[in-house]
């Protein structure tokens, strides 16, 4: 057997083994897709893919081939994502608002192959998952300028869903109005209270009146129907395009780093195998002196860095409060179990709302 025939024989044997291992790998990818669909987890995980390629590249003994192997694995990852997309393409994703709202943009980025379902408000989007009408919901939990979204935090406390992912979306608010409208013709701006708050300095400088609306994109829809150049909405460029409005002034929100954090809610929670490094808890403490301080000490004692702590009034109990906490660290481990066990006697209610790996959405 000459060199060519020997090389081809080796290649055929290797290809046969690759085919068997490819099928084995894709069967595992199917299980990953099922897991993600059940929990409303986006397909693309850049951190995970980079780690797999880096770790596997270290197994290549011939370093001359390492770069080619990276190219090979990059393509394998894309094939895996494509297969997952075909399996998850029917996932129904609830969001608050209409097409063109920030939640719509976030849902489209996170689930490009999903069926997005517009809901009138945060509660309707949340309950669409509770009832099983949708597999997951993409809902804002905090804005870097305006603060927490209280109505959503209340849903986290009272509702049964879990948070399985959190993503940051950079917010660019714009003044949008009918053709012919200008900054000088505008008298009143219409938008969601959060958007009005984010743009308060600009609004004050222009001397505009404000009108609150349930959603930024719905505000754009409202302005488009009024045929009034004294009205303008605050919202996205996408909303302007959808409703036939012009962008009068761009990026009018205060601060260039205005970011909204969106959480992905589903009926099932992540498990330890995913390697999450952040988590959210909500709890009430017994009405005893030092109970809150003791709870905070327990969290720190087990090595968790508390990055956020909010108190919220309980709707049915005047002057009673619950607490919302975000922490860094993997809670799905022995230390996390010990922490939860120690907190339980101190708390009338204790709920691990979810664990996640925080990411960013680029638009």
N, C-alpha and C positions, 0 to 999 in steps of 0.2 A: 504494500500500500504506500503510495507516494505521499509527500507532505500535504498536497492539496486535499486528497481524499481523506487523510487522517484528520486534517483540520475540520473538514466538513462533517465528518463523523462525530467529532467532539462537539461541534456547534449543534448538530441535531440532537445529541444526547442532552446538552445543556438546555436547548430550547424546549425539549420535552419536559425536563424538570421545572423550567421556568413556567411552562403552561400549567403544570400541576400546582405549583406554588401560587401562581396568579389566581387560579380558581379558589384555592384555600384563602388567599388574602381577600378576595372579593366577597366570599361568604362572610368573613369577619366584618367587612365594610357594610354589608347588609344589616348585620346586627347593630353596628354603630348608627346606621340610618334610622333603624327602628327606635333605638334609645333616644336619639335626637328628636324624632318626631313626637314621641310620647311626652317629652319635656320641653318642647318648643325651643330647642337649641339650634342656632344657625349652623349651616354646614361648614363654612370656612372657619378654620381655627389656625391663624397664621403662626402663633406661638408653638402649637403642637406640631405642625408640619415642619417648622424649622428645626425643632428638637429631634424629630425622627430622622431627618436628613443628616443632621450633624452627627448623631449617635451612630447611624448606620455607616456613614462615610468613614468613621474610625475603624470599621471592620475591614476595609479595603487595604490589603497588604502592599499592593503595587501602587505607590503614591502617584505615579504618572497617570493612573487611570481614575484618580479620585474626582477630578473635575468632570469627567464623562459620567461617572456614577451619579454625581449630583444632578446633572442634566437628566439622566435616566429616572431618578427618583422624583424629580420635579414633575416629570410627565406622568409618572405613576400616580402621584398625588392628584393631579388634575383629572385623570381617569376615574379615580376613586370619588372625587367630588361630583363628577358628572353622573356617576352611577347613583350616588346618594340623592342627587337632584331628581333623577328619574323616579326614585322611590318615594321622595317626600313632596313631589310636585303638587300633590293635591292638598297639602296642609292648609287649613283655614286660619288666618291670622287676623285677630280683631284689633282695632285701634280706634281712638277717639277722634272724631272730626270727619272731614271729607277729603277727597283727593287734593293734594297740595298742602295739607297741614304738615307740620313738622313730624307728627307721629306717623303720617302716611309715608313720608320720605324715609323715616327710620325703618318702618316695616318693610318697605320695598328694598332697602339696602340689605337688611338682615335676612329676608326671605324672598329673593328675587323670583323664585319659581312658585311661591305660595299664592293662594287666593286671599287677597286682602278684603276684609269686611269692615266697612265704615260703621261706627256707632255714634250715637248722639252725645255721649259723655263717657267719663272714665268708668262709672259704675256699670254702664251697659256693656262696655268692652270687657270688663272684668267678669261680669256675670255670663257673658257669652261663652267663656271657658268653663265656668262653674257648671253650666247646664249641658256642656258637651257640644254646643253648636260650633265652637271653634276649638282647635288644638292648643292655641296659645294667644296671648295678648301682648302687644307692645305699648306700654304706658309710661309717661314721664313720672319720675319720682322727685326730681330736684333740678333747679336751675342755679347756676353759679352766681347769678346776680340777684334773682328774686327769692331764692331759698327753696325750701321743701314744698312739694305739692301736697298740701294737707289732706285733701280729699282722698288721694291715693294712699298716703300713709295710713289713714283710717281704714281703708280697704285691706291693707296688709295686716292690720291688727285684728279686724273682725272676720275676715274672709278665710276660706280654706286653701287658697292657691299658694304655690311656692314660686319664689324668684330663682330662676336658673341661669340667668345672664344679666349683666348690666353693661351698657355701652354709652359712651359720651358722644353727643352730636353737637358740633359747633353751630351756634345759632347766629344767623345773619338776618336781622329784621329790616324790612324795607317799607317805605311809604309808597303805596300803590293806589292808583285812582283811574277814573275814566279818561279816555283820550280828550285832551284839551284842559284837563285839570293840572294845576301847578301848585307849588308851595304857597303862592299868593292867593289862589282862589279857594284853597282849603280852609274850612272853618271848624270841622269836626272830624276826628279820627275814631275809627271803630276797630276794636280788636278784643282778644281775650285779656282779662285782667293782668295775667303774667306778662304778656307782650307790652301792654300799656306801661306796666311798672318798669320793664327793661328799657323803655324808650322815654321815660319821664323827663329827662333833661332836654331832649330834643323837642318834645311836645311843649314844655314850658317855654323854651326859647322862641318857638314859633307862635305861641299864644293860642294853641288849639284847644277846643273843648274835646272831651272824651266821651265815648259811648261804649260800655262793656258788651261783649258778645261771647257766645259760648265757645268759640273756636276761631283761630286766626283765618283758616280757609273759609269757614262759613261767613266770617266778616267780609272777606273779599267777594263772596257770592252775593251778599246783601248789597254791597256798594255797587256791584255790576248791574243790579236790577233797579237802582234808584234814579238813574239818569240825572245825577246831581253832581256838578263839578265842585261843590263845596264840601263833599264827603270824600274821605279816603280811608283805606284800610291799612293796617300794619300786618305784614305777612311775608310769605316767601315769594321768590321769583317764579317758582312753579305755580303758585296760586294765581299770580298775575296772568301767566300764560293761559291757564285753564279757563279763567273767567273774563278774558279779553280786556284786562286792565294794563295800564302802563306803569312802569317803575319810575316814580317821580324822584325819589331820593333813596340811595342805597346805604345799607349798614348804618342805620340810625340808632341802633341800640347802644347803650352806655357800655364801654369797655370792649376791646377787641377779642377778649378771651371768653365771651359769653357762651356758656356751654350748658346744654340740657342733658341730663342723665336719663336714659330710658331703660326700664327693666322689662325682661321677658318673663311673663307669668304662665305657668302651666299647672296641671292637676297632679303631676308627679315630681318628686324632688330628686336632685342629683345625689349620687352616692359617692363613697370614698374613692372609688377608682378613677374619678375624673381629675383629681388633683386640684380642686379649687383652692384659692388663696384668700378669699374674702367671704364674709357672711353677714347676714342681717338678723337681728333678734328684736322681738317686741315683748314687753313684760310689764306687769304691775308689781309693786312691792307692798308688803304688808304695812299697815298704818302704824309703824313703830319708829321711834327716833333712830337715825343712823342706818335704816334699811337700804336706802339707795346707795349710800357710801359703801356699805358692805358688799352690795352687789357689784359695784364698780371695782372694788378691790379683788373680788374673786376672779373677775374677767382678767385683770392684770396679772394676778398671781399665776395663772396658767399660761402666761406668755403671749396673750393676745393684745395687740395695739388697737385701742378704741379710737377710730377716726371721726366718729360722729355720734352725738347724743342729743336727742330732741325729746321734749315732753309735749304731750298732746292731751287736751281735755277729753274725758270720756263722755259720750253724748248723753247717756242715760243717768249719769251720776254727777250732779253739780259739784264742782270744786274737787273732783277726783281726776287723777291723771294717769296715763300710761307712758311708757318710755320706749323710744325707737333708737336702736344702737347699731352702728356699723363697725365692723372690726376687720383687721388684717390678720390672716392666718388660716390654716386648714382646720376647720371644726370637726371634720369627719375622721377623727382619730381618738386615741385614748385620752389625751389631754382635753379634747373637746367634750367627750363623754363625762369626764370627771367634773369639768366646769358646769355643765348642764345639771349634773346631779347635785352639786353644791348650791346652785342657784334655786333649784326647785323649792326647797323649804322656805326660802325668803319671799317667793313670788306667789301671789294669788293666781296669776296667769303667766305662763312662760311659753313662748313660741319661737322656734327656729324658723324664720320666714324663708330662708334659702341660703345656698352657698353658690359662689360664682367666681369667674375670672374676669375682671373688668377689662373692657376693650374700648376701641374708638371706632366711630363711623366717619369715613371721609366723604364729603359731598362737594 
